[in-house]
């Protein structure tokens, strides 16, 4: 079983906290690093069903699964330049 599949299985079975907004500060393949409004960071898997491909600087909705991991569940509109 791949590491990514194991990680996703763990997150899928976890009880998720309430959704919150955060800023994508890094992108690692299928994972993103999200910073919440208090400045705390969390590595998040991005749900395929969310229909988003976040990039650094995007605002996303995410849910914490444990102290270090979460799930990106939705993207927010990007401001136009």
C-alpha positions, 0 to 999 in steps of 0.5 A, spaced: 500 500 500 502 506 498 504 511 503 499 516 500 493 511 500 495 509 508 495 517 509 488 518 506 485 512 509 487 514 516 484 521 514 478 518 512 476 514 518 478 520 523 473 525 526 474 531 523 473 538 527 469 544 524 471 547 518 475 553 518 478 558 513 486 558 512 491 560 507 495 555 502 502 557 504 506 550 500 503 545 495 506 538 496 503 534 490 497 531 493 498 535 500 498 542 502 500 546 508 495 551 510 496 556 515 489 558 520 487 565 522 491 564 528 498 563 524 498 555 526 500 550 520 497 544 518 499 539 513 492 537 509 490 532 504 486 535 498 479 531 497 479 529 490 471 530 490 472 538 493 474 539 485 480 544 487 487 545 485 489 550 490 496 554 489 500 558 494 496 564 496 489 561 495 484 561 501 481 554 502 476 551 507 479 545 511 478 541 517 483 538 522 483 531 523 489 531 528 494 535 531 498 535 525 494 533 519 487 535 516 483 535 510 482 541 504 475 540 503 473 547 498 477 552 495 474 560 496 474 565 490 481 567 488 481 575 488 482 577 481 488 582 479 
